[in-house]
Amino acid sequence: MSHPTSNDICALHDVPDGGGVEAAPSILVLRRGGEAWAYRNVCPHFSIPLNYEPDAFWTYEGSLLMCAHHSAMFRFEDGVCVDGPCLGASLRRIPIRIENGRVVIEGPDIT
């Protein structure tokens, strides 16, 4: 049995399918089915959180995340802004893996 580590930020099933949660301070996890992506919860447009309220992320068709402040649209897969005021800019990716149904950050300890 594996025990959670400080790099273990949430269970995959805690992230709504087609949605996102702030799984650790300033870390957004997005999910579609068995896939997940993690980014810093900071819009490249104004360096503010992408959500307006805790864990209230606006997503569309399980593929786009919208910044709650200026409506920039980001792809789940690569964090690239495809529409809005920061077109072409990207969210800062956090490398993760899915391990035993848990989302785990790869690399240095985050705590």
LINMOMO-V676440 format. One record per backbone hydrogen bond with DSSP energy under -0.5 kcal/mol. CO is the residue of the C=O (numbers start at 1). NH is the residue of the N-H. If there is no record, write none. Layout:
# LINMOMO-V676440
CO & NH
CO & NH
This chain:
# LINMOMO-V676440
5 & 8
7 & 9
7 & 105
10 & 103
11 & 14
12 & 15
14 & 16
16 & 19
18 & 62
19 & 31
21 & 23
21 & 29
24 & 27
26 & 28
26 & 41
27 & 23
27 & 24
28 & 39
29 & 21
30 & 37
31 & 18
32 & 35
35 & 32
37 & 30
38 & 94
39 & 28
40 & 42
43 & 47
48 & 43
50 & 68
53 & 56
55 & 57
56 & 52
57 & 59
58 & 66
60 & 63
60 & 64
63 & 76
64 & 60
65 & 74
66 & 58
67 & 71
72 & 67
73 & 82
73 & 83
74 & 65
75 & 79
79 & 91
80 & 75
80 & 82
81 & 88
83 & 73
84 & 87
86 & 89
89 & 81
91 & 93
92 & 40
93 & 95
94 & 38
95 & 106
97 & 99
97 & 104
99 & 102
101 & 12
102 & 99
102 & 104
103 & 9
103 & 10
104 & 97
